[in-house]
Amino acid sequence: MSNMSNLAAPDGGVAPSNGLYRRVWRWHFYASLICLPFLLSLAVTGALYLFRNEIEAIVYRQQLIVAAPPADAVHARRLRPQQLLDAALASRPGAARAYVVPASADRNAEVDVATAEGLQQVFVDPYTGSVAGSIASDARLMTVIKHIHSLAVIGDTAKYVIEVVAGWLLVLVASGLYLWWPRGRRGGVYTVRATPASRLWWRDAHAVCGAAVAVVLAFLALTGMPWSVFWGSNVNRLLTAHGLGVPAQMWRNAPRSVQPLAQLGEVPWTMRPEMLPQSAPPQPDEHAGHEGHQGHERHDAAMAAMRHDHGAVAPGIGLDAAARRFGALGLRDNYKLSLPQGPAGVYTAVYMADAVQDQRVIHLDRYSGKVLADIRYADFGAVARVTEWGVSVHKGLEYGRANQCLLLLACLMLVLLAASGVVMWLRRRPRGKLAAPPRRADDRLAPGVIAIAAAFGLTFPMLGLSMLAALAIDLSSTMLTMKRQPSAP
């Protein structure tokens, strides 16, 4: 494979034979090898997750949908949250962790219960209190799909792999656009020539589809970075340290715990590393200090009673009062109310609205009902707001059905790009060989390309390390190939 004539150029000629083109094509090939299995998984699971609500409404209809809603369900009287929680605990004994307010009048309420078998999501009819069923949290269909999509199924290493794959997807997009660039050609740029029996058809289909969705794929790669362990975590900490995430004054000087908000489940990305505030336990009676040892005993007994709640609502304002308080603050439907854990725990409402500007997190003191923090999207720093918006679009939440359909198209195109790339490779490679695009000893990358690669590597360190590793392997492979070639007579 001494030249590139096997990659047909759009106007019937051959692809450019300069060294820069060969090197870019070679890196595009290696990036494809690294990303291909992951990109196929991301495309399929991402497409499914975009329509999670619609899919789960079918799969879990019995649990999610009210079996026999009242004639006027919108105005029908619902049972109190505490009554629904008690019904869930009677069905699934354990420690209650959260109460999820129904999203609409035809939806059941959800109570998350920690049991010996793990966290169970128990669904209760809000009008009758009858239990409609339960789902193991880790086994819920969309939770499984989400774990596969994020590669969490392969453990903590996945958080690094996500960053590497997303970074190489950016390399694929940039190198693919360079290879597609018309350079005065017409065919194979906006149209697909020949028939599927021809390799030219697959080449054109690959190029045209890639160019059509390049911007969307780059956007998905960039907005997937916040979930990575290195780049995402460090950027989040950097935002917080410089007041570009959640401003410190939003906490109103409430004492902090050592429990991150992320442990409550789905929360705004910017707030994941933030520590939950703490409630202030009621002070003992003023006369307790004059009662000597007996006064201290009564206070210790009271504190012990607060710790011993077995999942029921601990002494304080209670779940019903907390729900009323959140309602008065503007949260009424479709939010998750996490229950306080321990004497210093708080009631936390997390409202993950489809429109990112409506998302909100509120913490209440469990004893007094005082608002410890009320944080909205508008309170975030500028960089955090842009990141939150990107995350919301990535998940298909923003802009409704139009967003879902656009991202679904991108996922389908990604599958087609992977398939067409494999077909082209299989049709041109000699049997039993990798058949990477050729490279000559005098091939050099332009300074601008090196600068772009360095910028990518410095911005995304895990990508940078993998690029250095790929470069070392490529150089070793080239040197080995050159040694095997017979010397000129």
C-alpha positions, -999 to 999 in steps of 0.1 A, spaced: 0 0 0 25 26 -12 0 53 -22 -35 65 -15 -51 56 -48 -74 32 -30 -92 62 -14 -110 75 -44 -112 113 -47 -146 129 -53 -141 137 -90 -129 104 -100 -92 111 -93 -72 102 -63 -71 116 -29 -44 143 -22 -10 126 -18 7 152 3 22 142 36 -2 162 58 -32 145 42 -16 111 48 -8 119 85 -43 133 92 -59 102 75 -37 80 96 -47 97 129 -84 96 118 -79 58 113 -64 53 147 -89 75 164 -116 53 148 -100 21 162 -99 36 197 -135 50 196 -155 26 175 -169 1 201 -175 29 226 -192 52 200 -216 24 189 -225 18 226 -229 56 232 -250 60 201 -275 32 208 -278 38 246 -280 76 240 -308 73 215 -328 51 240 -321 75 269 -334 105 249 -369 89 251 -366 75 287 -399 90 298 -418 76 269 -401 41 271 -406 38 309 -443 48 306 -447 17 285 -424 -7 304 -434 3 339 -470 14 332 -484 -6 362 -460 11 386 -459 46 372 -495 53 361 -525 55 384 -547 25 377 -580 42 382 -577 80 385 -606 100 398 -629 116 372 -614 150 379 -579 139 389 -565 174 387 -588 187 415 -592 154 434 -579 153 470 -546 135 474 -534 118 505 -507 135 526 -471 126 518 -466 110 552 -496 87 545 -481 76 512 -447 71 528 -463 50 556 -480 29 529 -448 23 511 -430 13 543 -458 -11 552 -452 -28 518 -414 -26 518 -400 -23 553 -368 -4 555 -355 32 559 -372 59 538 -348 80 518 -369 102 496 -404 110 485 -409 119 448 -439 141 441 -460 129 411 -452 148 379 -489 149 369 -524 139 381 -522 105 364 -489 95 380 -482 75 412 -461 89 439 -427 73 445 -410 65 479 -374 54 479 -367 29 506 -333 15 516 -338 -23 523 -315 -52 529 -317 -60 491 -308 -24 482 -327 8 473 -363 1 462 -385 26 445 -420 20 458 -450 34 438 -481 45 457 -515 56 443 -517 92 456 -555 90 459 -561 57 476 -527 48 491 -526 14 475 -491 2 465 -488 -3 427 -455 -21 429 -418 -15 433 -386 -14 412 -351 -21 424 -333 12 417 -302 -4 401 -323 -27 379 -345 0 365 -343 -1 327 -332 35 322 -307 33 351 -291 3 334 -290 21 301 -275 52 317 -248 31 334 -240 15 301 -239 49 284 -216 63 310 -195 31 311 -202 29 348 -207 -8 343 -170 -13 340 -162 5 373 -143 36 383 -120 33 353 -150 42 331 -148 78 343 -114 81 327 -124 61 296 -153 85 290 -129 115 289 -105 97 265 -133 86 241 -149 120 241 -116 136 234 -108 112 205 -143 120 191 -132 156 189 -101 144 170 -123 123 147 -145 153 139 -116 177 133 -96 152 111 -128 140 93 -136 176 83 -101 181 70 -104 149 49 -138 159 36 -129 194 27 -138 199 -11 -105 213 -23 -122 222 -56 -140 189 -59 -177 184 -64 -188 148 -60 -186 131 -27 -189 164 -9 -226 170 -8 -238 140 -28 -232 102 -27 -221 86 -60 -223 50 -74 -242 22 -56 -238 4 -23 -219 -23 -42 -191 1 -48 -165 12 -22 -169 47 -36 -205 48 -24 -195 39 12 -167 65 11 -191 92 -1 -218 82 24 -192 83 52 -179 117 42 -213 134 36 -229 120 68 -198 130 88 -198 165 75 -236 169 81 -234 160 118 -199 172 127 -210 201 147 -236 181 167 -210 153 174 -184 178 186 -211 194 208 -220 160 223 -183 152 229 -178 186 247 -210 184 268 -201 148 277 -169 160 294 -186 172 326 -192 135 336 -155 126 333 -136 120 365 -105 142 357 -116 171 335 -152 173 348 -143 170 385 -114 195 383 -133 220 363 -162 218 388 -138 224 417 -121 253 398 -155 269 392 -164 266 429 -130 279 441 -133 310 420 -170 318 426 -180 307 391 -201 278 403 -225 283 433 -217 316 451 -208 310 488 -233 336 499 -261 314 487 -257 292 517 -266 320 542 -238 309 565 -255 275 571 -230 250 586 -218 224 561 -218 186 564 -193 162 548 -219 147 525 -219 158 489 -252 167 473 -244 141 445 -254 113 470 -290 123 467 -292 112 430 -298 134 400 -288 170 408 -275 200 388 -239 192 377 -226 224 392 -238 214 426 -227 178 427 -195 185 448 -213 209 471 -218 196 507 -252 194 522 -259 220 549 -268 209 584 -298 214 606 -294 230 640 -306 205 667 -329 221 693 -311 234 723 -319 218 757 -340 237 782 -322 267 798 -327 251 832 -310 219 821 -277 234 830 -289 238 866 -302 202 869 -268 187 869 -264 151 858 -301 145 853 -304 174 829 -276 160 807 -291 126 808 -324 139 794 -306 158 767 -286 128 757 -317 107 756 -335 132 734 -305 132 709 -304 94 709 -341 94 700 -335 117 671 -309 93 658 -332 63 661 -358 69 634 -356 37 613 -365 57 582 -395 74 597 -396 112 599 -374 123 628 -387 148 654 -390 182 638 -414 197 613 -421 164 596 -426 154 559 -460 170 555 -449 203 568 -418 202 547 -439 195 516 -462 224 524 -431 246 529 -417 237 496 -451 243 480 -452 278 495 -418 284 479 -432 274 445 -424 236 442 -456 216 439 -452 188 414 -424 166 398 -397 172 424 -377 149 447 -379 155 484 -350 138 501 -355 131 538 -330 141 565 -305 115 575 -293 118 611 -299 145 637 -282 172 616 -298 161 583 -319 185 562 -350 183 539 -338 188 503 -360 194 473 -344 189 439 -364 201 409 -348 190 377 -370 208 352 -367 202 314 -358 239 309 -325 244 327 -334 279 338 -362 265 360 -340 240 379 -339 246 416 -325 231 449 -338 241 483 -326 229 517 -347 232 549 -337 229 585 -355 197 597 -364 212 631 -374 248 623 -383 246 586 -359 275 580 -346 279 544 -309 271 546 -303 276 509 -324 282 478 -303 279 447 -315 285 411 -298 284 377 -296 322 377 -274 321 408 -247 301 391 -216 318 376 -215 324 338 -193 294 330 -214 271 352 -246 283 335 -232 275 300 -221 241 312 -255 233 328 -272 244 296 -249 221 276 -256 192 299 -293 197 296 -292 198 258 -270 167 258 -296 148 278 -324 159 254 -342 180 280 -339 214 265 -362 226 236 -385 196 238 -391 172 209 -370 192 185 -339 185 207 -347 149 210 -352 144 173 -320 162 164 -299 142 188 -316 110 177 -306 118 141 -270 124 153 -270 90 171 -283 72 139 -257 90 118 -230 79 143 -240 43 138 -239 48 100 -205 65 102 -191 35 122 -206 10 98 -194 27 67 -159 32 81 -157 -6 89 -169 -15 54 -144 7 37 -116 -7 59 -126 -43 52 -128 -37 15 -93 -22 11 -72 -41 36 -52 -72 26 -62 -103 44 -46 -107 79 -33 -71 80 -43 -40 99 -38 -19 68 -34 15 85 -32 44 60 3 47 47 30 70 61 63 79 46 95 87 65 94 123 53 58 130 62 55 160 86 26 176 103 21 214 98 29 236 128 -8 246 129 -19 210 133 7 204 160 -6 235 178 -42 223 176 -33 188 189 -13 204 218 -42 226 227 -66 196 227 -41 176 249 -36 204 274 -73 212 277 -82 175 281 -52 159 299 -65 123 296 -68 128 258 -33 143 258 -18 113 275 -36 89 252 -24 109 222 12 106 233 8 69 238 -7 66 203 21 87 188 47 64 205 30 33 191 27 49 156 64 58 156 75 24 168 53 7 141 67 30 114 103 23 124 97 -14 125 81 -14 90 110 6 76 136 -19 90 117 -48 74 117 -31 40 146 -43 17 173 -17 11 176 -2 -24 202 -18 -46 
